[in-house]
Amino acid sequence: MVLRVVLMISLFLGTVGRVADADTLPNPSASDTLPNVVFLSPDTSRFWHMVAGFMEQVAADLEVEFDVLFDEERHRLSYLKLVQQVLSREEKPDYLIIMWKEQVTAQILDYARRQSVKVFSFNTAVPEAAREKVGSAPREKLENWIGHLGVDNVSGGQILARMLDQRARALNLVRSDEPVPVVALTGTLDSSAARDRSLGLLEATDGAGSELLQSVRADWSEQEARDKTSVLLRRYPNTAAIWSASDGMAFGAMDAARRAGLRPGNDLVVGGIDWEPEALAAIRAGDLYVSLGRHFMGGGLALLLVHDYHRGYDFADSGQSASMHYQFKAATADNVDNIAHMLAPENWKAVDFRAFSRVFNSQLREVPVSAERLMDGFSAALMQQGGR
């Protein structure tokens, strides 16, 4: 871990503290104004408030004019309405950072194009039905869709299923020659993140290692997850693992298990996704086995990429794709304290995120932009705060 931190620190200026002497030679294509960026959050959950909080800190360091709006109704039509609301402002943003939603993707891009607002998509992939019209990647058909950043949700679904399988076997919840019985909770129908995580789950539960008894939609809701898990546990009393596409739904599942007289972490294993602080506390307590995460920093990375693009340093200028991806990381009892350190807002403030910007650091301009490397750099910088 120490070597990895040193390597990442050396890549990003040898320091991740406050940037003292910014190397800001002008780029001929740079805008002489600071970008105005609006992020439209898909809901008001704990996770998305964490994403927005991290983005606010990155925006402060980069001096980006930043605003965030939350979709309280959590529906594609209400999200479209939010887009229209922002684009009808007298002073329109330069950029929207948004999620893709089923059946409204093309409309969102068209509205933004007509208002001369650029779009950077984040977290969710463009829906299949919209690809013929808008393209499958940024800049393929529409110039105002400048970039995309997403976590590999398919791989995340696989990893979560396999880790639950291994833990259930370590606890001897099944015989060595038996598959691990799994039930699953997934998100909303209009979420490609939910769909892709479920695809990874299906690829990992082939019946040889784990057997998927049933997967149900709980729409990212803790209450729905509680209610539906209660039904599932009555229907499948031999359940050994609960796979959840989010930490919030995992909390509901664990509560349902307790009400059924089961002890999460002992009688069955539960895992989620999001690195929510409450999930890390549950890992410490031994109730939740694993949470996949670090994508809470994805919004901050998207903001960094948009900032550099606006200032004349296009993240796709070295021939790489304008669509970038990175991998989840797992939080377990072995590393939960280090992960919690990364989630502490006071540590976000201690890092100057200009250290990762090509605008301020000429040596970074010689290195192709990599979402995985930048996320590793963010992680190393946050881990360094307080001497961890």
C-alpha positions as CSV (number, residue, x, y, z in Angstrom):
1,M,0.0,0.0,0.0
2,V,2.8,2.4,0.9
3,L,4.6,1.8,-2.4
4,R,1.4,2.3,-4.4
5,V,0.7,5.6,-2.7
6,V,4.2,6.8,-3.4
7,L,3.9,5.8,-7.0
8,M,0.6,7.6,-7.4
9,I,1.9,10.7,-5.6
10,S,4.9,10.8,-7.8
11,L,2.7,10.7,-10.9
12,F,0.7,13.7,-9.8
13,L,3.4,16.3,-9.0
14,G,5.0,14.6,-6.1
15,T,2.4,16.1,-3.8
16,V,-1.3,16.1,-3.3
17,G,-1.4,18.9,-0.8
18,R,-2.1,22.5,-1.7
19,V,-0.7,23.5,-5.1
20,A,1.8,26.2,-4.5
21,D,3.0,27.2,-8.0
22,A,0.5,26.4,-10.7
23,D,1.9,25.8,-14.2
24,T,-0.7,27.7,-16.2
25,L,0.8,28.3,-19.6
26,P,-2.1,29.2,-21.8
27,N,-3.5,26.8,-24.4
28,P,-4.4,28.6,-27.6
29,S,-7.8,26.8,-27.6
30,A,-8.6,27.6,-24.0
31,S,-11.6,29.6,-23.0
32,D,-10.8,32.8,-21.1
33,T,-13.8,32.2,-18.7
34,L,-14.3,29.7,-16.0
35,P,-16.9,27.0,-16.7
36,N,-20.5,27.1,-15.4
37,V,-21.5,23.5,-14.7
38,V,-24.8,22.0,-13.4
39,F,-25.1,18.4,-12.2
40,L,-28.5,16.8,-12.2
41,S,-28.7,14.1,-9.5
42,P,-31.1,11.3,-10.2
43,D,-32.4,11.1,-6.7
44,T,-32.0,12.4,-3.1
45,S,-30.4,9.3,-1.6
46,R,-27.5,9.4,0.8
47,F,-25.2,8.2,-2.0
48,W,-26.0,11.0,-4.3
49,H,-25.7,13.6,-1.6
50,M,-22.2,12.2,-1.0
51,V,-21.4,12.4,-4.8
52,A,-22.6,16.0,-4.9
53,G,-20.6,17.0,-1.8
54,F,-17.4,15.6,-3.3
55,M,-18.1,17.5,-6.6
56,E,-18.6,20.7,-4.6
57,Q,-15.1,20.3,-3.2
58,V,-13.5,19.6,-6.6
59,A,-15.4,22.6,-8.0
60,A,-14.1,24.9,-5.2
61,D,-10.5,23.9,-5.9
62,L,-10.9,24.4,-9.7
63,E,-12.9,27.6,-9.3
64,V,-15.8,26.1,-11.3
65,E,-19.2,27.8,-11.0
66,F,-21.1,24.7,-9.9
67,D,-24.7,23.9,-9.0
68,V,-26.5,20.7,-8.3
69,L,-30.2,19.9,-8.5
70,F,-31.8,16.7,-7.2
71,D,-34.7,14.8,-8.8
72,E,-37.0,14.2,-5.9
73,E,-39.5,12.2,-7.9
74,R,-36.8,9.7,-9.2
75,H,-38.5,9.2,-12.5
76,R,-37.3,9.7,-16.1
77,L,-40.0,12.2,-16.8
78,S,-39.3,14.3,-13.7
79,Y,-35.6,14.1,-14.7
80,L,-36.4,15.4,-18.2
81,K,-38.4,18.2,-16.5
82,L,-35.4,19.1,-14.4
83,V,-33.2,19.3,-17.6
84,Q,-35.8,21.6,-19.2
85,Q,-35.9,23.7,-16.1
86,V,-32.1,24.3,-16.1
87,L,-32.0,25.0,-19.9
88,S,-34.8,27.5,-19.6
89,R,-32.7,29.7,-17.3
90,E,-31.8,33.1,-18.5
91,E,-28.2,32.4,-17.7
92,K,-27.6,28.9,-19.0
93,P,-24.8,26.7,-17.9
94,D,-21.9,25.9,-20.2
95,Y,-22.2,22.2,-19.3
96,L,-24.6,19.7,-17.9
97,I,-23.4,16.6,-16.1
98,I,-26.2,14.1,-16.3
99,M,-27.4,10.5,-16.1
100,W,-29.0,8.8,-19.0
101,K,-32.6,7.7,-18.6
102,E,-34.6,5.3,-20.7
103,Q,-36.8,6.9,-23.3
104,V,-35.7,10.5,-22.7
105,T,-32.0,10.4,-23.7
106,A,-32.4,11.8,-27.2
107,Q,-34.7,14.5,-26.0
108,I,-32.2,15.6,-23.3
109,L,-29.4,15.8,-25.9
110,D,-31.6,17.6,-28.4
111,Y,-32.7,20.2,-25.8
112,A,-29.1,20.8,-24.8
113,R,-28.0,21.1,-28.4
114,R,-30.6,23.7,-29.2
115,Q,-29.5,25.8,-26.2
116,S,-25.8,25.4,-27.2
117,V,-25.1,23.6,-23.9
118,K,-22.6,20.8,-23.8
119,V,-23.3,17.5,-22.1
120,F,-21.1,15.1,-20.2
121,S,-22.8,11.9,-19.2
122,F,-21.9,10.1,-16.0
123,N,-22.4,6.7,-14.4
124,T,-25.1,5.2,-16.6
125,A,-24.6,4.0,-20.1
126,V,-26.7,5.4,-23.0
127,P,-29.8,3.2,-23.5
128,E,-29.8,0.8,-26.4
129,A,-33.0,2.3,-27.9
130,A,-31.4,5.7,-28.1
131,R,-28.1,4.7,-29.7
132,E,-29.3,4.7,-33.4
133,K,-30.2,8.4,-33.0
134,V,-27.5,9.7,-30.6
135,G,-24.7,7.2,-31.2
136,S,-23.2,4.7,-28.7
137,A,-20.3,7.0,-27.7
138,P,-19.7,10.8,-27.3
139,R,-19.0,12.8,-30.5
140,E,-20.0,9.9,-32.7
141,K,-23.1,11.7,-33.9
142,L,-23.6,14.7,-31.7
143,E,-20.9,17.2,-31.0
144,N,-22.5,18.6,-27.9
145,W,-22.2,15.2,-26.1
146,I,-18.6,15.7,-25.3
147,G,-17.8,12.8,-22.9
148,H,-18.9,9.9,-20.8
149,L,-17.5,8.5,-17.5
150,G,-18.8,5.3,-16.0
151,V,-17.9,2.6,-13.6
152,D,-17.8,-1.0,-14.9
153,N,-21.2,-2.1,-13.4
154,V,-21.2,-5.5,-15.1
155,S,-17.8,-6.4,-13.5
156,G,-19.1,-5.0,-10.2
157,G,-22.1,-7.3,-10.3
158,Q,-19.9,-10.3,-10.9
159,I,-17.4,-9.4,-8.2
160,L,-20.1,-8.9,-5.6
161,A,-21.7,-12.3,-6.4
162,R,-18.3,-14.1,-6.3
163,M,-17.3,-12.4,-3.0
164,L,-20.6,-13.4,-1.4
165,D,-20.1,-17.0,-2.7
166,Q,-16.7,-17.2,-1.2
167,R,-17.8,-15.8,2.2
168,A,-20.8,-18.1,2.4
169,R,-18.5,-21.1,1.9
170,A,-16.0,-19.8,4.4
171,L,-18.9,-19.7,6.9
172,N,-19.9,-23.2,6.0
173,L,-23.4,-22.1,5.1
174,V,-23.5,-24.8,2.4
175,R,-21.8,-28.1,1.8
176,S,-18.7,-27.9,-0.4
177,D,-20.5,-29.7,-3.2
178,E,-23.6,-27.5,-3.2
179,P,-24.2,-24.1,-4.9
180,V,-24.7,-21.1,-2.7
181,P,-28.4,-20.1,-2.8
182,V,-28.7,-16.4,-3.6
183,V,-31.5,-13.9,-3.8
184,A,-31.0,-10.5,-5.3
185,L,-32.4,-6.9,-5.1
186,T,-32.0,-4.6,-8.0
187,G,-32.9,-1.0,-8.9
188,T,-35.3,0.8,-11.2
189,L,-36.2,-0.3,-14.7
190,D,-34.8,2.9,-16.3
191,S,-31.4,2.6,-14.7
192,S,-28.6,1.0,-16.9
193,A,-26.5,0.7,-13.7
194,A,-29.1,-1.6,-12.2
195,R,-29.4,-3.5,-15.4
196,D,-25.6,-3.9,-15.9
197,R,-25.1,-4.9,-12.3
198,S,-27.8,-7.6,-12.7
199,L,-26.1,-8.8,-15.9
200,G,-22.9,-9.3,-14.0
201,L,-24.9,-11.2,-11.3
202,L,-26.4,-13.5,-13.9
203,E,-23.0,-14.2,-15.4
204,A,-21.6,-15.1,-12.0
205,T,-24.5,-17.3,-10.8
206,D,-24.4,-20.1,-13.3
207,G,-25.5,-22.8,-10.8
208,A,-22.0,-24.3,-10.4
209,G,-20.8,-21.9,-7.7
210,S,-23.9,-19.9,-6.8
211,E,-27.5,-20.4,-7.7
212,L,-29.7,-17.4,-8.2
213,L,-33.1,-18.3,-6.7
214,Q,-34.8,-15.0,-7.6
215,S,-34.0,-11.4,-8.4
216,V,-36.6,-8.7,-7.6
217,R,-36.8,-5.0,-8.2
218,A,-36.7,-2.9,-5.1
219,D,-36.2,0.4,-7.0
220,W,-33.3,1.6,-4.8
221,S,-35.6,1.8,-1.8
222,E,-34.7,0.5,1.6
223,Q,-38.4,0.1,2.5
224,E,-39.2,-1.9,-0.6
225,A,-36.1,-4.0,-0.1
226,R,-37.2,-4.8,3.5
227,D,-40.6,-5.8,2.3
228,K,-39.5,-7.9,-0.6
229,T,-36.7,-9.6,1.3
230,S,-39.2,-10.7,3.9
231,V,-41.2,-12.4,1.2
232,L,-38.1,-13.9,-0.4
233,L,-36.8,-15.4,2.9
234,R,-40.2,-17.0,3.5
235,R,-40.2,-18.4,0.0
236,Y,-36.5,-19.5,0.1
237,P,-35.7,-20.4,3.7
238,N,-32.4,-21.9,2.6
239,T,-31.0,-18.5,1.3
240,A,-27.4,-18.2,2.1
241,A,-26.5,-14.9,0.4
242,I,-28.3,-11.6,-0.4
243,W,-26.9,-9.7,-3.4
244,S,-28.0,-6.0,-3.4
245,A,-27.4,-3.5,-6.2
246,S,-27.1,-0.7,-3.5
247,D,-26.2,-0.3,0.1
248,G,-29.5,1.3,0.8
249,M,-31.4,-1.8,-0.3
250,A,-28.9,-4.0,1.6
251,F,-29.9,-2.2,4.8
252,G,-33.5,-3.1,4.2
253,A,-32.5,-6.7,3.4
254,M,-30.5,-7.0,6.7
255,D,-33.5,-5.7,8.7
256,A,-35.8,-8.2,7.1
257,A,-33.3,-11.0,7.9
258,R,-33.2,-9.9,11.6
259,R,-37.0,-9.9,11.7
260,A,-37.0,-13.4,10.4
261,G,-34.7,-14.5,13.2
262,L,-31.5,-14.6,11.1
263,R,-28.2,-13.0,11.9
264,P,-26.6,-11.2,8.9
265,G,-23.0,-12.1,8.8
266,N,-23.6,-15.4,10.5
267,D,-26.7,-17.2,9.2
268,L,-26.4,-15.5,5.7
269,V,-24.1,-13.0,4.0
270,V,-25.2,-9.7,2.6
271,G,-23.3,-7.4,0.2
272,G,-24.1,-4.1,-1.5
273,I,-22.7,-1.3,-3.6
274,D,-22.0,2.4,-2.9
275,W,-19.6,2.7,0.1
276,E,-22.2,4.6,2.1
277,P,-20.8,5.5,5.6
278,E,-23.6,3.5,7.2
279,A,-22.5,0.5,5.1
280,L,-19.0,0.8,6.4
281,A,-20.3,0.9,10.0
282,A,-22.3,-2.3,9.2
283,I,-19.1,-3.9,7.9
284,R,-17.3,-3.0,11.1
285,A,-20.1,-4.6,13.1
286,G,-19.9,-7.8,11.0
287,D,-23.5,-7.5,9.6
288,L,-22.6,-6.5,6.1
289,Y,-19.8,-8.4,4.4
290,V,-18.8,-6.2,1.5
291,S,-19.7,-2.9,-0.2
292,L,-18.3,-2.1,-3.6
293,G,-17.5,1.5,-4.3
294,R,-15.3,4.5,-5.0
295,H,-17.7,5.7,-7.7
296,F,-18.8,8.5,-5.3
297,M,-15.7,10.2,-6.6
298,G,-16.8,9.8,-10.3
299,G,-18.7,13.0,-10.3
300,G,-15.7,14.9,-9.1
301,L,-13.6,13.3,-11.8
302,A,-16.2,14.2,-14.4
303,L,-16.0,17.8,-13.2
304,L,-12.2,17.8,-13.5
305,L,-12.4,16.5,-17.1
306,V,-15.0,19.1,-18.0
307,H,-12.9,21.9,-16.4
308,D,-9.8,20.9,-18.4
309,Y,-11.8,20.5,-21.6
310,H,-13.2,24.0,-21.1
311,R,-9.7,25.4,-20.5
312,G,-8.3,23.8,-23.7
313,Y,-7.1,20.4,-22.6
314,D,-9.4,17.9,-24.1
315,F,-9.4,14.5,-22.3
316,A,-9.7,12.8,-25.7
317,D,-6.9,14.7,-27.4
318,S,-4.4,11.8,-27.4
319,G,-6.5,9.6,-29.6
320,Q,-8.3,7.8,-26.8
321,S,-12.0,7.4,-26.6
322,A,-14.2,10.2,-25.1
323,S,-15.9,7.4,-23.2
324,M,-14.0,6.3,-20.1
325,H,-14.5,3.6,-17.5
326,Y,-12.9,2.5,-14.2
327,Q,-13.4,-0.4,-11.8
328,F,-15.1,-0.7,-8.4
329,K,-13.0,-1.4,-5.3
330,A,-14.3,-3.6,-2.4
331,A,-14.6,-2.5,1.2
332,T,-14.4,-5.3,3.7
333,A,-13.4,-5.7,7.4
334,D,-9.8,-5.8,6.2
335,N,-9.7,-2.3,4.8
336,V,-12.9,-0.5,6.1
337,D,-11.0,2.0,8.2
338,N,-8.9,3.2,5.3
339,I,-12.0,3.4,3.1
340,A,-13.8,5.4,5.8
341,H,-10.9,7.8,5.8
342,M,-11.5,8.5,2.1
343,L,-15.1,9.3,2.7
344,A,-14.4,12.0,5.3
345,P,-15.3,15.5,4.0
346,E,-12.5,17.0,6.0
347,N,-10.0,14.9,4.0
348,W,-11.6,16.1,0.7
349,K,-10.8,19.6,1.8
350,A,-7.2,18.8,2.6
351,V,-6.5,17.7,-1.0
352,D,-6.1,20.3,-3.7
353,F,-7.6,18.7,-6.8
354,R,-5.7,21.1,-9.1
355,A,-2.9,18.5,-8.6
356,F,-4.8,16.3,-11.1
357,S,-5.6,19.0,-13.7
358,R,-3.6,19.3,-16.9
359,V,-4.4,23.0,-16.9
360,F,-2.1,23.5,-13.9
361,N,0.5,20.8,-14.5
362,S,2.4,20.6,-17.7
363,Q,3.8,17.1,-17.0
364,L,0.3,15.6,-17.0
365,R,-0.2,16.9,-20.5
366,E,2.3,14.3,-21.8
367,V,0.3,11.4,-20.3
368,P,-2.9,10.1,-21.9
369,V,-5.9,10.7,-19.7
370,S,-7.0,7.5,-17.9
371,A,-10.0,7.4,-15.6
372,E,-8.6,4.4,-13.7
373,R,-5.3,6.1,-13.1
374,L,-7.1,9.4,-12.0
375,M,-9.4,7.5,-9.6
376,D,-6.3,5.7,-8.2
377,G,-4.7,9.1,-7.8
378,F,-7.8,10.5,-6.0
379,S,-7.7,7.5,-3.7
380,A,-4.0,7.8,-2.9
381,A,-4.4,11.5,-2.2
382,L,-7.2,11.0,0.2
383,M,-5.5,8.1,1.9
384,Q,-2.4,10.3,2.5
385,Q,-4.3,12.8,4.5
386,G,-3.7,12.2,8.2
387,G,-0.8,9.9,7.5
388,R,-2.7,6.7,6.6
